[in-house]
């Protein structure tokens, strides 16, 4: 096999792997609808939680992988915050991927 053919084969393989990653990612449009509840706290600039007192983090533009990991940790109880645990409790993994795809694109 010549260098040119090897390059074409490797390039096609990389492109194919990239397409699997995109297909496995969440759907931003579905995530937009699912994330409406999140905007109640995370969509208000400068919003602070009353107890315990802290600034509510901005989610838009966060890395999708981080958002999914955080939602999974709230759902499992590894991250302790009752309102977030309640919000994450009913989310499926696909819901989390969709929400993360939407929010990371903001």
N, C-alpha and C positions, 0 to 999 in steps of 0.2 A: 504494500500500500504506500503510495507516495505521500509526501508531506502535505500536499494540498488536500488530498482526500482525507487524511487523518485530521487536518484542521477543520474541514467541513463536518466530519463525523463528530468531533469533540464539540464544535459550536452547536450542532443540532442537539446533542445530548444536554448541553447546558441550557439551551432554550427550552427543551422539554422539561427539565427539572424545574426551571423557573415557572413554567405554566402550572405545574402541580402545586407549587407554593401559592400562586394566586388563587387557584381553585379551592385550596384548603382554607384560605383566609375568609373572614366574615364578609357579609354583604352590607356595605355602608348605608344603603337605602333602608334595608330592614332594621339596621342599627339605629337610624334616625328615629324611627317610630318607637323602638324599644327603649331608647334613651330619654324619652320625654320626662319620665319621673326623675331622672338624674338632674335635669335642669332646675328643679325646685330648690336645690341647694347649691349645686356646682355651677349653675349658670348665672349666679348673682355676683357681680364683681364686689370684692371686699366683704363678702358674707362671713360672719363669724358664728361658730357654734356656741351656745350658751353654757353648756356643761358637758364635758370639760371644755374650757375655753380654748379655742384654737381657730385659726383661719381655715375655712373650707378650701381644699385644694382645687385649682383649676384643672380640668380634665382635658380640654381641647388641646390638641397638639402633643399629648403624651404618646409614648411608644405603645403600640397595640399590645405587644408582648407583656409590658408592665401592667397595663390595664387588665388583661386577662388573668395574670398571676394574682393581682390584688383582689379581683372578684372571686377567684377560686379560694383565696385565703380567707376572705370574709365568709364565704359559703361554708367552708370547713370548720370555721371557728378559730383558725390560726391567727387571724387578725381580729382583735376585739373592739368592735364598735357596734352596739346593738342596732342602730338604724341601718347601717350598711349590711349587717348580717341579715336583717330582715329583708332588705332589698335584694340581696344576692341569693337568698334561700331558694327561691323558685326559678332562678335562671338555669337554663340548660347550657351546656358548653357552647352550642351554636349561638345562643342568645349572647353569651359573653363575647364570642368572636365577632358577631355583628355589631354590638355596641362599641367594642374596641376599634373596629374598622371605621365606624362613623366618627368617634371622638378623636382618633389619631389624625384624621384628615381635617380637623378644624383649625 
